[in-house]
């Protein structure tokens, strides 16, 4: 029998064409969920709470218009 190579380019093994492993998918999903929750907190829940840590309202002002656009109350 003749074996057929999966790779069309020389030097690339069939291993590099495999799908992502379950561990890598779990890590990427975890990072994505963390960033989504952080963005939701900063836009929707924060209301200037981060200003306690630096006496500045930079985060609040940065997301102020998006809060109103998304329907979150402010002030």
N, CA, C, O and CB atoms as a CASP TS submission, in Angstrom:
PFRMAT TS
TARGET T0000
AUTHOR 0000-0000-0000
METHOD Language model
MODEL 1
PARENT N/A
ATOM      1  N   UNK     1       0.828  -1.180   0.000  1.00  0.00           N
ATOM      2  CA  UNK     1       0.000   0.000   0.000  1.00  0.00           C
ATOM      3  C   UNK     1       0.872   1.243   0.000  1.00  0.00           C
ATOM      4  O   UNK     1       2.005   1.236   0.483  1.00  0.00           O
ATOM      5  CB  UNK     1      -0.942  -0.002   1.200  1.00  0.00           C
ATOM      6  N   UNK     2       0.331   2.278  -0.537  1.00  0.00           N
ATOM      7  CA  UNK     2       1.045   3.542  -0.610  1.00  0.00           C
ATOM      8  C   UNK     2       0.464   4.488   0.425  1.00  0.00           C
ATOM      9  O   UNK     2      -0.755   4.627   0.532  1.00  0.00           O
ATOM     10  CB  UNK     2       0.961   4.154  -2.033  1.00  0.00           C
ATOM     11  N   UNK     3       1.335   5.139   1.190  1.00  0.00           N
ATOM     12  CA  UNK     3       0.829   6.106   2.159  1.00  0.00           C
ATOM     13  C   UNK     3       0.788   7.481   1.511  1.00  0.00           C
ATOM     14  O   UNK     3       1.680   7.852   0.747  1.00  0.00           O
ATOM     15  CB  UNK     3       1.705   6.127   3.443  1.00  0.00           C
ATOM     16  N   UNK     4      -0.259   8.228   1.828  1.00  0.00           N
ATOM     17  CA  UNK     4      -0.439   9.555   1.264  1.00  0.00           C
ATOM     18  C   UNK     4      -0.145  10.568   2.361  1.00  0.00           C
ATOM     19  O   UNK     4      -0.689  10.468   3.461  1.00  0.00           O
ATOM     20  CB  UNK     4      -1.883   9.744   0.683  1.00  0.00           C
ATOM     21  N   UNK     5       0.698  11.524   2.074  1.00  0.00           N
ATOM     22  CA  UNK     5       1.057  12.555   3.031  1.00  0.00           C
ATOM     23  C   UNK     5      -0.068  13.578   3.136  1.00  0.00           C
ATOM     24  O   UNK     5      -0.640  13.981   2.123  1.00  0.00           O
ATOM     25  CB  UNK     5       2.378  13.237   2.628  1.00  0.00           C
ATOM     26  N   UNK     6      -0.390  14.003   4.370  1.00  0.00           N
ATOM     27  CA  UNK     6      -1.427  14.996   4.602  1.00  0.00           C
ATOM     28  C   UNK     6      -0.912  16.382   4.242  1.00  0.00           C
ATOM     29  O   UNK     6      -1.679  17.243   3.811  1.00  0.00           O
ATOM     30  CB  UNK     6      -1.898  14.958   6.063  1.00  0.00           C
ATOM     31  N   UNK     7       0.369  16.592   4.418  1.00  0.00           N
ATOM     32  CA  UNK     7       0.964  17.895   4.200  1.00  0.00           C
ATOM     33  C   UNK     7       1.217  18.151   2.726  1.00  0.00           C
ATOM     34  O   UNK     7       1.691  17.277   2.000  1.00  0.00           O
ATOM     35  CB  UNK     7       2.252  18.017   4.977  1.00  0.00           C
ATOM     36  N   UNK     8       0.892  19.364   2.294  1.00  0.00           N
ATOM     37  CA  UNK     8       1.158  19.738   0.910  1.00  0.00           C
ATOM     38  C   UNK     8       2.492  20.461   0.790  1.00  0.00           C
ATOM     39  O   UNK     8       3.037  20.575  -0.307  1.00  0.00           O
ATOM     40  CB  UNK     8       0.031  20.617   0.369  1.00  0.00           C
ATOM     41  N   UNK     9       3.019  20.947   1.903  1.00  0.00           N
ATOM     42  CA  UNK     9       4.295  21.638   1.895  1.00  0.00           C
ATOM     43  C   UNK     9       5.347  20.746   2.547  1.00  0.00           C
ATOM     44  O   UNK     9       5.064  20.086   3.547  1.00  0.00           O
ATOM     45  CB  UNK     9       4.192  23.002   2.624  1.00  0.00           C
ATOM     46  N   UNK    10       6.519  20.721   2.010  1.00  0.00           N
ATOM     47  CA  UNK    10       7.565  19.919   2.636  1.00  0.00           C
ATOM     48  C   UNK    10       7.963  20.509   3.982  1.00  0.00           C
ATOM     49  O   UNK    10       8.043  21.728   4.126  1.00  0.00           O
ATOM     50  CB  UNK    10       8.788  19.819   1.719  1.00  0.00           C
ATOM     51  N   UNK    11       8.208  19.663   4.953  1.00  0.00           N
ATOM     52  CA  UNK    11       8.643  20.107   6.275  1.00  0.00           C
ATOM     53  C   UNK    11       7.519  20.343   7.261  1.00  0.00           C
ATOM     54  O   UNK    11       7.785  20.582   8.439  1.00  0.00           O
ATOM     55  CB  UNK    11       9.423  21.347   6.141  1.00  0.00           C
ATOM     56  N   UNK    12       6.264  20.283   6.820  1.00  0.00           N
ATOM     57  CA  UNK    12       5.127  20.470   7.727  1.00  0.00           C
ATOM     58  C   UNK    12       4.543  19.103   8.021  1.00  0.00           C
ATOM     59  O   UNK    12       4.157  18.371   7.109  1.00  0.00           O
ATOM     60  CB  UNK    12       4.043  21.430   7.115  1.00  0.00           C
ATOM     61  N   UNK    13       4.482  18.768   9.282  1.00  0.00           N
ATOM     62  CA  UNK    13       3.976  17.448   9.653  1.00  0.00           C
ATOM     63  C   UNK    13       2.455  17.459   9.750  1.00  0.00           C
ATOM     64  O   UNK    13       1.827  18.517   9.802  1.00  0.00           O
ATOM     65  CB  UNK    13       4.588  16.992  10.983  1.00  0.00           C
ATOM     66  N   UNK    14       1.887  16.281   9.774  1.00  0.00           N
ATOM     67  CA  UNK    14       0.435  16.158   9.909  1.00  0.00           C
ATOM     68  C   UNK    14      -0.016  16.648  11.281  1.00  0.00           C
ATOM     69  O   UNK    14      -1.171  17.042  11.444  1.00  0.00           O
ATOM     70  CB  UNK    14      -0.009  14.699   9.692  1.00  0.00           C
ATOM     71  N   UNK    15       0.876  16.629  12.266  1.00  0.00           N
ATOM     72  CA  UNK    15       0.547  17.071  13.630  1.00  0.00           C
ATOM     73  C   UNK    15       0.176  18.554  13.657  1.00  0.00           C
ATOM     74  O   UNK    15      -0.669  18.952  14.459  1.00  0.00           O
ATOM     75  CB  UNK    15       1.732  16.810  14.578  1.00  0.00           C
ATOM     76  N   UNK    16       0.773  19.367  12.820  1.00  0.00           N
ATOM     77  CA  UNK    16       0.490  20.799  12.833  1.00  0.00           C
ATOM     78  C   UNK    16      -0.878  21.127  12.240  1.00  0.00           C
ATOM     79  O   UNK    16      -1.357  22.251  12.393  1.00  0.00           O
ATOM     80  CB  UNK    16       1.568  21.544  12.073  1.00  0.00           C
ATOM     81  N   UNK    17      -1.502  20.190  11.581  1.00  0.00           N
ATOM     82  CA  UNK    17      -2.816  20.420  10.984  1.00  0.00           C
ATOM     83  C   UNK    17      -3.957  19.992  11.904  1.00  0.00           C
ATOM     84  O   UNK    17      -5.122  20.097  11.521  1.00  0.00           O
ATOM     85  CB  UNK    17      -2.921  19.682   9.667  1.00  0.00           C
ATOM     86  N   UNK    18      -3.652  19.523  13.082  1.00  0.00           N
ATOM     87  CA  UNK    18      -4.699  19.077  14.008  1.00  0.00           C
ATOM     88  C   UNK    18      -5.436  20.263  14.607  1.00  0.00           C
ATOM     89  O   UNK    18      -4.920  21.380  14.646  1.00  0.00           O
ATOM     90  CB  UNK    18      -4.100  18.215  15.125  1.00  0.00           C
ATOM     91  N   UNK    19      -6.632  20.006  15.066  1.00  0.00           N
ATOM     92  CA  UNK    19      -7.434  21.046  15.710  1.00  0.00           C
ATOM     93  C   UNK    19      -6.826  21.381  17.072  1.00  0.00           C
ATOM     94  O   UNK    19      -5.941  20.681  17.562  1.00  0.00           O
ATOM     95  CB  UNK    19      -8.919  20.591  15.864  1.00  0.00           C
ATOM     96  N   UNK    20      -7.315  22.455  17.665  1.00  0.00           N
ATOM     97  CA  UNK    20      -6.839  22.856  18.981  1.00  0.00           C
ATOM     98  C   UNK    20      -7.154  21.777  20.006  1.00  0.00           C
ATOM     99  O   UNK    20      -8.185  21.110  19.924  1.00  0.00           O
ATOM    100  CB  UNK    20      -7.466  24.192  19.401  1.00  0.00           C
ATOM    101  N   UNK    21      -6.270  21.614  20.958  1.00  0.00           N
ATOM    102  CA  UNK    21      -6.513  20.631  22.007  1.00  0.00           C
ATOM    103  C   UNK    21      -7.574  21.161  22.973  1.00  0.00           C
ATOM    104  O   UNK    21      -7.848  22.361  23.008  1.00  0.00           O
ATOM    105  CB  UNK    21      -5.199  20.298  22.764  1.00  0.00           C
ATOM    106  N   UNK    22      -8.156  20.277  23.739  1.00  0.00           N
ATOM    107  CA  UNK    22      -9.208  20.669  24.685  1.00  0.00           C
ATOM    108  C   UNK    22      -8.667  21.619  25.748  1.00  0.00           C
ATOM    109  O   UNK    22      -9.374  22.529  26.180  1.00  0.00           O
ATOM    110  CB  UNK    22      -9.818  19.428  25.353  1.00  0.00           C
ATOM    111  N   UNK    23      -7.427  21.418  26.172  1.00  0.00           N
ATOM    112  CA  UNK    23      -6.830  22.293  27.183  1.00  0.00           C
ATOM    113  C   UNK    23      -6.666  23.704  26.638  1.00  0.00           C
ATOM    114  O   UNK    23      -6.976  24.680  27.322  1.00  0.00           O
ATOM    115  CB  UNK    23      -5.471  21.741  27.644  1.00  0.00           C
ATOM    116  N   UNK    24      -6.184  23.809  25.421  1.00  0.00           N
ATOM    117  CA  UNK    24      -5.986  25.136  24.833  1.00  0.00           C
ATOM    118  C   UNK    24      -7.324  25.841  24.620  1.00  0.00           C
ATOM    119  O   UNK    24      -7.432  27.047  24.841  1.00  0.00           O
ATOM    120  CB  UNK    24      -5.227  25.025  23.498  1.00  0.00           C
ATOM    121  N   UNK    25      -8.329  25.103  24.196  1.00  0.00           N
ATOM    122  CA  UNK    25      -9.660  25.694  24.026  1.00  0.00           C
ATOM    123  C   UNK    25     -10.185  26.193  25.369  1.00  0.00           C
ATOM    124  O   UNK    25     -10.761  27.279  25.442  1.00  0.00           O
ATOM    125  CB  UNK    25     -10.645  24.666  23.409  1.00  0.00           C
ATOM    126  N   UNK    26      -9.992  25.411  26.431  1.00  0.00           N
ATOM    127  CA  UNK    26     -10.453  25.813  27.760  1.00  0.00           C
ATOM    128  C   UNK    26      -9.733  27.071  28.238  1.00  0.00           C
ATOM    129  O   UNK    26     -10.361  27.955  28.821  1.00  0.00           O
ATOM    130  CB  UNK    26     -10.242  24.676  28.763  1.00  0.00           C
ATOM    131  N   UNK    27      -8.442  27.162  28.001  1.00  0.00           N
ATOM    132  CA  UNK    27      -7.679  28.342  28.410  1.00  0.00           C
ATOM    133  C   UNK    27      -8.143  29.573  27.623  1.00  0.00           C
ATOM    134  O   UNK    27      -8.366  30.633  28.207  1.00  0.00           O
ATOM    135  CB  UNK    27      -6.161  28.108  28.201  1.00  0.00           C
ATOM    136  N   UNK    28      -8.287  29.437  26.324  1.00  0.00           N
ATOM    137  CA  UNK    28      -8.747  30.564  25.502  1.00  0.00           C
ATOM    138  C   UNK    28     -10.160  30.992  25.882  1.00  0.00           C
ATOM    139  O   UNK    28     -10.453  32.187  25.921  1.00  0.00           O
ATOM    140  CB  UNK    28      -8.699  30.196  24.017  1.00  0.00           C
ATOM    141  N   UNK    29     -11.029  30.041  26.160  1.00  0.00           N
ATOM    142  CA  UNK    29     -12.385  30.369  26.593  1.00  0.00           C
ATOM    143  C   UNK    29     -12.375  31.078  27.940  1.00  0.00           C
ATOM    144  O   UNK    29     -13.121  32.037  28.142  1.00  0.00           O
ATOM    145  CB  UNK    29     -13.239  29.105  26.674  1.00  0.00           C
ATOM    146  N   UNK    30     -11.538  30.615  28.860  1.00  0.00           N
ATOM    147  CA  UNK    30     -11.431  31.257  30.170  1.00  0.00           C
ATOM    148  C   UNK    30     -10.942  32.690  30.069  1.00  0.00           C
ATOM    149  O   UNK    30     -11.475  33.578  30.735  1.00  0.00           O
ATOM    150  CB  UNK    30     -10.503  30.468  31.062  1.00  0.00           C
ATOM    151  N   UNK    31      -9.928  32.923  29.239  1.00  0.00           N
ATOM    152  CA  UNK    31      -9.406  34.281  29.046  1.00  0.00           C
ATOM    153  C   UNK    31     -10.465  35.171  28.410  1.00  0.00           C
ATOM    154  O   UNK    31     -10.625  36.324  28.812  1.00  0.00           O
ATOM    155  CB  UNK    31      -8.135  34.258  28.171  1.00  0.00           C
ATOM    156  N   UNK    32     -11.183  34.655  27.430  1.00  0.00           N
ATOM    157  CA  UNK    32     -12.226  35.425  26.755  1.00  0.00           C
ATOM    158  C   UNK    32     -13.341  35.799  27.726  1.00  0.00           C
ATOM    159  O   UNK    32     -13.812  36.937  27.722  1.00  0.00           O
ATOM    160  CB  UNK    32     -12.799  34.632  25.575  1.00  0.00           C
ATOM    161  N   UNK    33     -13.763  34.859  28.550  1.00  0.00           N
ATOM    162  CA  UNK    33     -14.818  35.134  29.533  1.00  0.00           C
ATOM    163  C   UNK    33     -14.350  36.168  30.545  1.00  0.00           C
ATOM    164  O   UNK    33     -15.109  37.070  30.902  1.00  0.00           O
ATOM    165  CB  UNK    33     -15.240  33.840  30.255  1.00  0.00           C
ATOM    166  N   UNK    34     -13.100  36.050  31.017  1.00  0.00           N
ATOM    167  CA  UNK    34     -12.567  37.019  31.979  1.00  0.00           C
ATOM    168  C   UNK    34     -12.559  38.423  31.392  1.00  0.00           C
ATOM    169  O   UNK    34     -12.976  39.373  32.055  1.00  0.00           O
ATOM    170  CB  UNK    34     -11.150  36.623  32.410  1.00  0.00           C
ATOM    171  N   UNK    35     -12.088  38.567  30.154  1.00  0.00           N
ATOM    172  CA  UNK    35     -12.035  39.888  29.521  1.00  0.00           C
ATOM    173  C   UNK    35     -13.434  40.444  29.275  1.00  0.00           C
ATOM    174  O   UNK    35     -13.651  41.650  29.401  1.00  0.00           O
ATOM    175  CB  UNK    35     -11.266  39.815  28.199  1.00  0.00           C
ATOM    176  N   UNK    36     -14.390  39.573  28.925  1.00  0.00           N
ATOM    177  CA  UNK    36     -15.766  40.023  28.710  1.00  0.00           C
ATOM    178  C   UNK    36     -16.392  40.509  30.016  1.00  0.00           C
ATOM    179  O   UNK    36     -17.077  41.532  30.030  1.00  0.00           O
ATOM    180  CB  UNK    36     -16.612  38.891  28.108  1.00  0.00           C
ATOM    181  N   UNK    37     -16.165  39.790  31.103  1.00  0.00           N
ATOM    182  CA  UNK    37     -16.706  40.206  32.405  1.00  0.00           C
ATOM    183  C   UNK    37     -16.043  41.497  32.866  1.00  0.00           C
ATOM    184  O   UNK    37     -16.713  42.366  33.423  1.00  0.00           O
ATOM    185  CB  UNK    37     -16.505  39.096  33.462  1.00  0.00           C
ATOM    186  N   UNK    38     -14.746  41.636  32.645  1.00  0.00           N
ATOM    187  CA  UNK    38     -14.046  42.869  33.007  1.00  0.00           C
ATOM    188  C   UNK    38     -14.596  44.054  32.218  1.00  0.00           C
ATOM    189  O   UNK    38     -14.822  45.122  32.787  1.00  0.00           O
ATOM    190  CB  UNK    38     -12.535  42.723  32.760  1.00  0.00           C
ATOM    191  N   UNK    39     -14.812  43.878  30.922  1.00  0.00           N
ATOM    192  CA  UNK    39     -15.378  44.952  30.100  1.00  0.00           C
ATOM    193  C   UNK    39     -16.796  45.299  30.559  1.00  0.00           C
ATOM    194  O   UNK    39     -17.158  46.473  30.634  1.00  0.00           O
ATOM    195  CB  UNK    39     -15.385  44.544  28.612  1.00  0.00           C
ATOM    196  N   UNK    40     -17.593  44.276  30.865  1.00  0.00           N
ATOM    197  CA  UNK    40     -18.951  44.518  31.360  1.00  0.00           C
ATOM    198  C   UNK    40     -18.916  45.297  32.670  1.00  0.00           C
ATOM    199  O   UNK    40     -19.713  46.215  32.867  1.00  0.00           O
ATOM    200  CB  UNK    40     -19.703  43.186  31.554  1.00  0.00           C
ATOM    201  N   UNK    41     -18.005  44.942  33.561  1.00  0.00           N
ATOM    202  CA  UNK    41     -17.892  45.645  34.838  1.00  0.00           C
ATOM    203  C   UNK    41     -17.501  47.107  34.618  1.00  0.00           C
ATOM    204  O   UNK    41     -18.116  48.013  35.180  1.00  0.00           O
ATOM    205  CB  UNK    41     -16.862  44.949  35.745  1.00  0.00           C
ATOM    206  N   UNK    42     -16.480  47.325  33.801  1.00  0.00           N
ATOM    207  CA  UNK    42     -15.994  48.692  33.616  1.00  0.00           C
ATOM    208  C   UNK    42     -17.026  49.572  32.926  1.00  0.00           C
ATOM    209  O   UNK    42     -17.123  50.758  33.237  1.00  0.00           O
ATOM    210  CB  UNK    42     -14.705  48.686  32.813  1.00  0.00           C
ATOM    211  N   UNK    43     -17.795  49.020  31.999  1.00  0.00           N
ATOM    212  CA  UNK    43     -18.783  49.825  31.284  1.00  0.00           C
ATOM    213  C   UNK    43     -20.090  49.919  32.067  1.00  0.00           C
ATOM    214  O   UNK    43     -20.670  51.000  32.173  1.00  0.00           O
ATOM    215  CB  UNK    43     -19.043  49.236  29.895  1.00  0.00           C
ATOM    216  N   UNK    44     -20.555  48.809  32.611  1.00  0.00           N
ATOM    217  CA  UNK    44     -21.892  48.793  33.164  1.00  0.00           C
ATOM    218  C   UNK    44     -22.025  48.944  34.654  1.00  0.00           C
ATOM    219  O   UNK    44     -23.067  49.399  35.125  1.00  0.00           O
ATOM    220  CB  UNK    44     -22.517  47.582  32.793  1.00  0.00           C
ATOM    221  N   UNK    45     -21.027  48.588  35.410  1.00  0.00           N
ATOM    222  CA  UNK    45     -21.194  48.527  36.856  1.00  0.00           C
ATOM    223  C   UNK    45     -20.330  49.549  37.581  1.00  0.00           C
ATOM    224  O   UNK    45     -20.696  49.986  38.672  1.00  0.00           O
ATOM    225  CB  UNK    45     -20.870  47.140  37.354  1.00  0.00           C
ATOM    226  N   UNK    46     -19.230  49.931  37.029  1.00  0.00           N
ATOM    227  CA  UNK    46     -18.202  50.699  37.729  1.00  0.00           C
ATOM    228  C   UNK    46     -18.708  51.997  38.329  1.00  0.00           C
ATOM    229  O   UNK    46     -18.567  52.193  39.536  1.00  0.00           O
ATOM    230  CB  UNK    46     -17.083  50.999  36.797  1.00  0.00           C
ATOM    231  N   UNK    47     -19.281  52.878  37.559  1.00  0.00           N
ATOM    232  CA  UNK    47     -19.789  54.180  38.004  1.00  0.00           C
ATOM    233  C   UNK    47     -18.793  54.946  38.867  1.00  0.00           C
ATOM    234  O   UNK    47     -19.191  55.584  39.841  1.00  0.00           O
ATOM    235  CB  UNK    47     -21.072  53.992  38.772  1.00  0.00           C
ATOM    236  N   UNK    48     -17.529  54.899  38.535  1.00  0.00           N
ATOM    237  CA  UNK    48     -16.525  55.671  39.246  1.00  0.00           C
ATOM    238  C   UNK    48     -15.883  54.969  40.422  1.00  0.00           C
ATOM    239  O   UNK    48     -15.072  55.576  41.122  1.00  0.00           O
ATOM    240  CB  UNK    48     -17.120  56.911  39.713  1.00  0.00           C
ATOM    241  N   UNK    49     -16.217  53.711  40.665  1.00  0.00           N
ATOM    242  CA  UNK    49     -15.630  52.989  41.804  1.00  0.00           C
ATOM    243  C   UNK    49     -14.115  52.837  41.666  1.00  0.00           C
ATOM    244  O   UNK    49     -13.404  52.811  42.670  1.00  0.00           O
ATOM    245  CB  UNK    49     -16.274  51.607  41.940  1.00  0.00           C
ATOM    246  N   UNK    50     -13.617  52.738  40.433  1.00  0.00           N
ATOM    247  CA  UNK    50     -12.184  52.596  40.238  1.00  0.00           C
ATOM    248  C   UNK    50     -11.451  53.865  40.648  1.00  0.00           C
ATOM    249  O   UNK    50     -10.238  53.831  40.853  1.00  0.00           O
ATOM    250  CB  UNK    50     -11.876  52.255  38.786  1.00  0.00           C
ATOM    251  N   UNK    51     -12.157  54.981  40.773  1.00  0.00           N
ATOM    252  CA  UNK    51     -11.504  56.229  41.145  1.00  0.00           C
ATOM    253  C   UNK    51     -10.992  56.198  42.583  1.00  0.00           C
ATOM    254  O   UNK    51     -10.174  57.036  42.961  1.00  0.00           O
ATOM    255  CB  UNK    51     -12.461  57.391  40.963  1.00  0.00           C
ATOM    256  N   UNK    52     -11.463  55.241  43.395  1.00  0.00           N
ATOM    257  CA  UNK    52     -10.971  55.130  44.771  1.00  0.00           C
ATOM    258  C   UNK    52      -9.486  54.789  44.808  1.00  0.00           C
ATOM    259  O   UNK    52      -8.798  55.103  45.779  1.00  0.00           O
ATOM    260  CB  UNK    52     -11.767  54.071  45.536  1.00  0.00           C
ATOM    261  N   UNK    53      -8.991  54.149  43.756  1.00  0.00           N
ATOM    262  CA  UNK    53      -7.626  53.657  43.772  1.00  0.00           C
ATOM    263  C   UNK    53      -6.625  54.641  43.181  1.00  0.00           C
ATOM    264  O   UNK    53      -5.433  54.335  43.148  1.00  0.00           O
ATOM    265  CB  UNK    53      -7.552  52.367  43.033  1.00  0.00           C
ATOM    266  N   UNK    54      -7.048  55.782  42.723  1.00  0.00           N
ATOM    267  CA  UNK    54      -6.109  56.722  42.158  1.00  0.00           C
ATOM    268  C   UNK    54      -6.625  58.146  42.175  1.00  0.00           C
ATOM    269  O   UNK    54      -5.994  59.048  41.622  1.00  0.00           O
ATOM    270  CB  UNK    54      -5.776  56.325  40.766  1.00  0.00           C
ATOM    271  N   UNK    55      -7.769  58.352  42.808  1.00  0.00           N
ATOM    272  CA  UNK    55      -8.391  59.668  42.885  1.00  0.00           C
ATOM    273  C   UNK    55      -8.538  60.298  41.497  1.00  0.00           C
ATOM    274  O   UNK    55      -8.289  61.489  41.308  1.00  0.00           O
ATOM    275  CB  UNK    55      -7.573  60.585  43.795  1.00  0.00           C
ATOM    276  N   UNK    56      -8.947  59.469  40.535  1.00  0.00           N
ATOM    277  CA  UNK    56      -9.192  59.947  39.179  1.00  0.00           C
ATOM    278  C   UNK    56     -10.415  59.225  38.626  1.00  0.00           C
ATOM    279  O   UNK    56     -10.700  58.095  39.022  1.00  0.00           O
ATOM    280  CB  UNK    56      -7.946  59.722  38.264  1.00  0.00           C
ATOM    281  N   UNK    57     -11.124  59.858  37.731  1.00  0.00           N
ATOM    282  CA  UNK    57     -12.306  59.251  37.136  1.00  0.00           C
ATOM    283  C   UNK    57     -12.059  58.936  35.669  1.00  0.00           C
ATOM    284  O   UNK    57     -12.973  59.025  34.849  1.00  0.00           O
ATOM    285  CB  UNK    57     -13.521  60.172  37.287  1.00  0.00           C
ATOM    286  N   UNK    58     -10.833  58.571  35.336  1.00  0.00           N
ATOM    287  CA  UNK    58     -10.464  58.319  33.953  1.00  0.00           C
ATOM    288  C   UNK    58     -11.292  57.182  33.361  1.00  0.00           C
ATOM    289  O   UNK    58     -11.790  57.305  32.242  1.00  0.00           O
ATOM    290  CB  UNK    58      -8.978  57.996  33.854  1.00  0.00           C
ATOM    291  N   UNK    59     -11.445  56.084  34.086  1.00  0.00           N
ATOM    292  CA  UNK    59     -12.203  54.941  33.566  1.00  0.00           C
ATOM    293  C   UNK    59     -13.653  55.339  33.350  1.00  0.00           C
ATOM    294  O   UNK    59     -14.242  55.006  32.322  1.00  0.00           O
ATOM    295  CB  UNK    59     -12.115  53.732  34.529  1.00  0.00           C
ATOM    296  N   UNK    60     -14.225  56.041  34.298  1.00  0.00           N
ATOM    297  CA  UNK    60     -15.621  56.465  34.180  1.00  0.00           C
ATOM    298  C   UNK    60     -15.809  57.382  32.974  1.00  0.00           C
ATOM    299  O   UNK    60     -16.751  57.208  32.201  1.00  0.00           O
ATOM    300  CB  UNK    60     -16.077  57.178  35.466  1.00  0.00           C
ATOM    301  N   UNK    61     -14.933  58.339  32.815  1.00  0.00           N
ATOM    302  CA  UNK    61     -15.054  59.268  31.694  1.00  0.00           C
ATOM    303  C   UNK    61     -14.784  58.580  30.365  1.00  0.00           C
ATOM    304  O   UNK    61     -15.382  58.939  29.351  1.00  0.00           O
ATOM    305  CB  UNK    61     -14.099  60.439  31.874  1.00  0.00           C
ATOM    306  N   UNK    62     -13.898  57.603  30.356  1.00  0.00           N
ATOM    307  CA  UNK    62     -13.553  56.899  29.122  1.00  0.00           C
ATOM    308  C   UNK    62     -14.742  56.101  28.581  1.00  0.00           C
ATOM    309  O   UNK    62     -14.919  55.999  27.367  1.00  0.00           O
ATOM    310  CB  UNK    62     -12.363  55.967  29.360  1.00  0.00           C
ATOM    311  N   UNK    63     -15.554  55.538  29.476  1.00  0.00           N
ATOM    312  CA  UNK    63     -16.679  54.708  29.042  1.00  0.00           C
ATOM    313  C   UNK    63     -18.026  55.407  29.245  1.00  0.00           C
ATOM    314  O   UNK    63     -19.073  54.775  29.107  1.00  0.00           O
ATOM    315  CB  UNK    63     -16.668  53.385  29.797  1.00  0.00           C
ATOM    316  N   UNK    64     -18.010  56.695  29.567  1.00  0.00           N
ATOM    317  CA  UNK    64     -19.234  57.415  29.903  1.00  0.00           C
ATOM    318  C   UNK    64     -20.270  57.373  28.775  1.00  0.00           C
ATOM    319  O   UNK    64     -21.425  57.022  29.016  1.00  0.00           O
ATOM    320  CB  UNK    64     -18.904  58.855  30.239  1.00  0.00           C
ATOM    321  N   UNK    65     -19.877  57.723  27.564  1.00  0.00           N
ATOM    322  CA  UNK    65     -20.831  57.750  26.459  1.00  0.00           C
ATOM    323  C   UNK    65     -21.328  56.355  26.099  1.00  0.00           C
ATOM    324  O   UNK    65     -22.488  56.186  25.724  1.00  0.00           O
ATOM    325  CB  UNK    65     -20.201  58.399  25.243  1.00  0.00           C
ATOM    326  N   UNK    66     -20.455  55.356  26.211  1.00  0.00           N
ATOM    327  CA  UNK    66     -20.901  53.994  25.899  1.00  0.00           C
ATOM    328  C   UNK    66     -21.894  53.505  26.939  1.00  0.00           C
ATOM    329  O   UNK    66     -22.772  52.704  26.617  1.00  0.00           O
ATOM    330  CB  UNK    66     -19.704  53.033  25.820  1.00  0.00           C
ATOM    331  N   UNK    67     -21.778  53.967  28.179  1.00  0.00           N
ATOM    332  CA  UNK    67     -22.761  53.595  29.213  1.00  0.00           C
ATOM    333  C   UNK    67     -24.144  54.063  28.797  1.00  0.00           C
ATOM    334  O   UNK    67     -25.109  53.303  28.869  1.00  0.00           O
ATOM    335  CB  UNK    67     -22.379  54.200  30.593  1.00  0.00           C
ATOM    336  N   UNK    68     -24.242  55.317  28.361  1.00  0.00           N
ATOM    337  CA  UNK    68     -25.542  55.854  27.963  1.00  0.00           C
ATOM    338  C   UNK    68     -26.049  55.172  26.691  1.00  0.00           C
ATOM    339  O   UNK    68     -27.240  54.882  26.576  1.00  0.00           O
ATOM    340  CB  UNK    68     -25.451  57.376  27.750  1.00  0.00           C
ATOM    341  N   UNK    69     -25.157  54.916  25.743  1.00  0.00           N
ATOM    342  CA  UNK    69     -25.551  54.271  24.504  1.00  0.00           C
ATOM    343  C   UNK    69     -26.107  52.875  24.765  1.00  0.00           C
ATOM    344  O   UNK    69     -27.056  52.459  24.102  1.00  0.00           O
ATOM    345  CB  UNK    69     -24.367  54.199  23.549  1.00  0.00           C
ATOM    346  N   UNK    70     -25.531  52.143  25.721  1.00  0.00           N
ATOM    347  CA  UNK    70     -25.966  50.778  26.032  1.00  0.00           C
ATOM    348  C   UNK    70     -27.135  50.742  27.013  1.00  0.00           C
ATOM    349  O   UNK    70     -27.654  49.665  27.308  1.00  0.00           O
ATOM    350  CB  UNK    70     -24.807  49.984  26.600  1.00  0.00           C
ATOM    351  N   UNK    71     -27.559  51.901  27.524  1.00  0.00           N
ATOM    352  CA  UNK    71     -28.739  51.958  28.371  1.00  0.00           C
ATOM    353  C   UNK    71     -28.464  51.815  29.852  1.00  0.00           C
ATOM    354  O   UNK    71     -29.400  51.642  30.633  1.00  0.00           O
ATOM    355  CB  UNK    71     -29.679  50.914  27.961  1.00  0.00           C
ATOM    356  N   UNK    72     -27.201  51.883  30.265  1.00  0.00           N
ATOM    357  CA  UNK    72     -26.893  51.829  31.687  1.00  0.00           C
ATOM    358  C   UNK    72     -27.099  53.216  32.294  1.00  0.00           C
ATOM    359  O   UNK    72     -26.690  54.213  31.699  1.00  0.00           O
ATOM    360  CB  UNK    72     -25.439  51.327  31.924  1.00  0.00           C
ATOM    361  N   UNK    73     -27.725  53.294  33.467  1.00  0.00           N
ATOM    362  CA  UNK    73     -27.892  54.597  34.090  1.00  0.00           C
ATOM    363  C   UNK    73     -26.548  55.131  34.609  1.00  0.00           C
ATOM    364  O   UNK    73     -25.635  54.367  34.922  1.00  0.00           O
ATOM    365  CB  UNK    73     -28.915  54.509  35.236  1.00  0.00           C
ATOM    366  N   UNK    74     -26.461  56.409  34.688  1.00  0.00           N
ATOM    367  CA  UNK    74     -25.220  57.034  35.142  1.00  0.00           C
ATOM    368  C   UNK    74     -25.583  58.226  36.009  1.00  0.00           C
ATOM    369  O   UNK    74     -26.619  58.855  35.795  1.00  0.00           O
ATOM    370  CB  UNK    74     -24.318  57.467  33.937  1.00  0.00           C
ATOM    371  N   UNK    75     -24.760  58.538  36.966  1.00  0.00           N
ATOM    372  CA  UNK    75     -24.891  59.683  37.868  1.00  0.00           C
ATOM    373  C   UNK    75     -25.915  59.429  38.917  1.00  0.00           C
ATOM    374  O   UNK    75     -26.157  60.289  39.765  1.00  0.00           O
ATOM    375  CB  UNK    75     -25.245  60.928  37.112  1.00  0.00           C
TER
END
